[in-house]
Amino acid sequence: MKYPLQHHALRSTPLRRLARPLASCVLALALPLGCGEDDADSPSESGFASWAASPQDYAEELPFPGAPAPEAQFFTDQTLRQIVHLSAGGSELRVQLSNLFGAAPVNIDAAGVAFARGGAGIDASSHVPLTFGGAAQVTLAAGEERWSDFVPTTLPNGADLAVSLHFAGMTQVSTLHALGQQTAYLAPGDAVSTATLPDSDTRQSFYWLSRVDVRGPAAPRVIVAFGDSITDGFNSTADANHRYPNYLSERLVAQSDSAEYSVVNAGISGNRVLSNVIGPAGLSRFQRDVLSQTGVSDVIILLGINDIGFSGFAPEQAASAAQISAGLEQLVAAADAAGVRVHLGTLLPFAGTMAPYYSEAGEAKRQAVNAWIRDNTVATSIVDFDERMEDPARPGTLLPAYDSGDGLHPNDDGYAAMAEHVAATAFE
């Protein structure tokens, strides 16, 4: 993989209630973060995280505050095949299924994994059934997240894995990761082990699938990229794994036979530090989505631009730069207390974004938050994305070569540049 040349010097986002007052979010800064899962496995038994997609509540996934709720979706006697791009490989894997936001049980009648072979195809000879406590079927209670048993399979670094689930009865979509940037395939009947799905329909989200852990001869450092749509890979090329955490994984992991790192993505498009808009607020999900990742050693935090921009749509949820910085400080402190290295990223330029998301007042907040980030003394490193991605000819604006077209989200080259910057700043 070739990365764009660097032209700058390097420096060492459930909508539980949209109307929730900001004061309650700020008050929550002093409370324990999140509600992390209990895992009986010891670290050596659990392996390490190799892929993740942070759960969201489908019923409350709105494109912006005040938008109508999405129409109900159902799967009935269908097989859902979802493609995940692993980071570090190993010799065994397990899969976590999540009904975190479900109001009713979810029955999965068969599940399996196999190497993906493009589109809806798999290498059928590599298919391995998944079991849950030895059973081929599993029922996820409302709010439950469940690991499969570990299954043996030889996984190279950067493997593309198909996870297939069969829903025999009518199953309503509840928990998902909305922005997949990866095609999922839906076909009639039980086709979990079928090489090519017949008459498949497609989706662009991850459903009930939240994590993949791997075991290997040695556990690498696990880096969790925590953020909003820029971490989630919005406007990157679909099915190409061109999110910045993918590029970072390739940079740090796939170049060697014995991976020293594994990189997983805990971004949610639209996410914020303090309040809920799309996905649970950063403060409420940090424990679950970052600190409970198996083997986590490092976190890259890039969050806060939506706390600024979304106030244009929901003025009652406006946050000051000081409040955003206080929220980030709580995330840094929580990671530091857990012994997790923190790499704190400055907020990218956004002057090219349409109003009311962008405003001069919002830009002043961004500058103030970035100043606080650069002055932070607790973080292991400061990753100055702002400096790296800004157009020097138009301060506050993304470099045109890195702009996907909306003034906010990088294109594939921009995401690759971000990954190279992270690697050079924080991991070399």
Secondary structure as the mmCIF struct_conf table of DSSP 4:
data_model
#
loop_
_struct_conf.conf_type_id
_struct_conf.id
_struct_conf.beg_label_comp_id
_struct_conf.beg_label_asym_id
_struct_conf.beg_label_seq_id
_struct_conf.end_label_comp_id
_struct_conf.end_label_asym_id
_struct_conf.end_label_seq_id
HELX_LH_PP_P HELX_LH_PP_P1 PRO A 4 GLN A 6
BEND BEND1 HIS A 8 HIS A 8
TURN_TY1_P TURN_TY1_P1 LEU A 18 ALA A 19
HELX_RH_AL_P HELX_RH_AL_P1 LEU A 22 LEU A 27
HELX_RH_3T_P HELX_RH_3T_P1 ALA A 28 ALA A 30
BEND BEND2 LEU A 31 LEU A 31
HELX_LH_PP_P HELX_LH_PP_P2 PRO A 32 LEU A 33
BEND BEND3 GLY A 34 GLY A 34
HELX_LH_PP_P HELX_LH_PP_P3 GLY A 36 ASP A 38
BEND BEND4 ASP A 41 ASP A 41
HELX_RH_AL_P HELX_RH_AL_P2 PRO A 43 SER A 46
STRN STRN1 PHE A 48 ALA A 52
STRN STRN2 GLN A 56 ASP A 57
HELX_RH_3T_P HELX_RH_3T_P2 TYR A 58 GLU A 60
BEND BEND5 PRO A 63 PHE A 64
TURN_TY1_P TURN_TY1_P2 PRO A 65 GLY A 66
HELX_LH_PP_P HELX_LH_PP_P4 ALA A 67 ALA A 72
STRN STRN3 PHE A 74 PHE A 75
BEND BEND6 ASP A 77 ASP A 77
STRN STRN4 GLN A 78 HIS A 85
BEND BEND7 SER A 87 ALA A 88
STRN STRN5 GLY A 90 SER A 98
TURN_TY1_P TURN_TY1_P3 LEU A 100 PHE A 101
BEND BEND8 ALA A 103 ALA A 104
STRN STRN6 VAL A 106 ILE A 108
STRN STRN7 ALA A 110 PHE A 115
STRN STRN8 ALA A 116 ALA A 116
BEND BEND9 GLY A 118 GLY A 118
TURN_TY1_P TURN_TY1_P4 GLY A 119 ALA A 120
STRN STRN9 ILE A 122 ILE A 122
HELX_RH_3T_P HELX_RH_3T_P3 ALA A 124 SER A 126
STRN STRN10 VAL A 128 PRO A 129
STRN STRN11 PHE A 132 PHE A 132
TURN_TY1_P TURN_TY1_P5 GLY A 133 GLY A 134
STRN STRN12 ALA A 135 ALA A 135
BEND BEND10 ALA A 136 ALA A 136
STRN STRN13 VAL A 138 LEU A 140
HELX_LH_PP_P HELX_LH_PP_P5 ALA A 141 ALA A 141
TURN_TY1_P TURN_TY1_P6 ALA A 142 GLY A 143
STRN STRN14 GLU A 145 TRP A 147
HELX_LH_PP_P HELX_LH_PP_P6 SER A 148 PHE A 150
STRN STRN15 VAL A 151 LEU A 155
TURN_TY1_P TURN_TY1_P7 ASN A 157 GLY A 158
STRN STRN16 ASP A 160 PHE A 167
BEND BEND11 GLY A 169 GLY A 169
STRN STRN17 THR A 171 GLN A 172
STRN STRN18 THR A 175 HIS A 177
BEND BEND12 ALA A 178 ALA A 178
BEND BEND13 GLN A 181 GLN A 182
STRN STRN19 ALA A 184 PRO A 188
BEND BEND14 GLY A 189 GLY A 189
TURN_TY1_P TURN_TY1_P8 VAL A 192 SER A 193
BEND BEND15 ALA A 195 THR A 196
TURN_TY1_P TURN_TY1_P9 PRO A 198 ASP A 199
STRN STRN20 ASP A 201 ARG A 203
BEND BEND16 GLN A 204 SER A 205
STRN STRN21 PHE A 206 TYR A 207
BEND BEND17 TRP A 208 TRP A 208
STRN STRN22 LEU A 209 ARG A 215
BEND BEND18 PRO A 217 ALA A 218
HELX_LH_PP_P HELX_LH_PP_P7 ALA A 219 PRO A 220
STRN STRN23 ARG A 221 GLY A 227
BEND BEND19 ASP A 228 ASP A 228
HELX_RH_AL_P HELX_RH_AL_P3 SER A 229 ASP A 232
TURN_TY1_P TURN_TY1_P10 GLY A 233 ASN A 235
BEND BEND20 SER A 236 SER A 236
HELX_LH_PP_P HELX_LH_PP_P8 THR A 237 THR A 237
TURN_TY1_P TURN_TY1_P11 ALA A 238 ASN A 241
BEND BEND21 ARG A 243 ARG A 243
HELX_RH_AL_P HELX_RH_AL_P4 TYR A 244 SER A 249
HELX_RH_PI_P HELX_RH_PI_P1 GLU A 250 ALA A 254
TURN_TY1_P TURN_TY1_P12 GLN A 255 GLN A 255
BEND BEND22 SER A 256 SER A 258
BEND BEND23 GLU A 260 GLU A 260
STRN STRN24 TYR A 261 GLY A 267
TURN_TY1_P TURN_TY1_P13 SER A 269 GLY A 270
BEND BEND24 VAL A 273 SER A 275
BEND BEND25 VAL A 277 PRO A 280
HELX_RH_AL_P HELX_RH_AL_P5 GLY A 282 PHE A 286
HELX_RH_PI_P HELX_RH_PI_P2 GLN A 287 LEU A 291
TURN_TY1_P TURN_TY1_P14 SER A 292 SER A 292
BEND BEND26 GLN A 293 GLN A 293
TURN_TY1_P TURN_TY1_P15 THR A 294 GLY A 295
STRN STRN25 VAL A 296 LEU A 302
HELX_RH_AL_P HELX_RH_AL_P6 ILE A 305 GLY A 309
HELX_RH_3T_P HELX_RH_3T_P4 PHE A 310 GLY A 312
TURN_TY1_P TURN_TY1_P16 PHE A 313 PHE A 313
HELX_RH_3T_P HELX_RH_3T_P5 PRO A 315 GLN A 317
HELX_RH_AL_P HELX_RH_AL_P7 ALA A 321 ALA A 337
TURN_TY1_P TURN_TY1_P17 ALA A 338 GLY A 339
STRN STRN26 ARG A 341 GLY A 345
HELX_LH_PP_P HELX_LH_PP_P9 THR A 346 PRO A 349
TURN_TY1_P TURN_TY1_P18 ALA A 351 GLY A 352
BEND BEND27 THR A 353 THR A 353
HELX_LH_PP_P HELX_LH_PP_P10 MET A 354 MET A 354
TURN_TY1_P TURN_TY1_P19 ALA A 355 TYR A 357
HELX_RH_AL_P HELX_RH_AL_P8 GLU A 360 ASP A 375
BEND BEND28 THR A 377 THR A 380
STRN STRN27 SER A 381 VAL A 383
HELX_RH_AL_P HELX_RH_AL_P9 PHE A 385 MET A 389
STRN STRN28 GLU A 390 GLU A 390
TURN_TY1_P TURN_TY1_P20 PRO A 392 ALA A 393
BEND BEND29 ARG A 394 ARG A 394
TURN_TY1_P TURN_TY1_P21 PRO A 395 GLY A 396
BEND BEND30 THR A 397 THR A 397
STRN STRN29 LEU A 398 LEU A 398
HELX_RH_3T_P HELX_RH_3T_P6 PRO A 400 TYR A 402
STRN STRN30 ASP A 403 ASP A 403
BEND BEND31 GLY A 405 HIS A 409
STRN STRN31 PRO A 410 PRO A 410
HELX_RH_AL_P HELX_RH_AL_P10 ASP A 412 ALA A 426
#
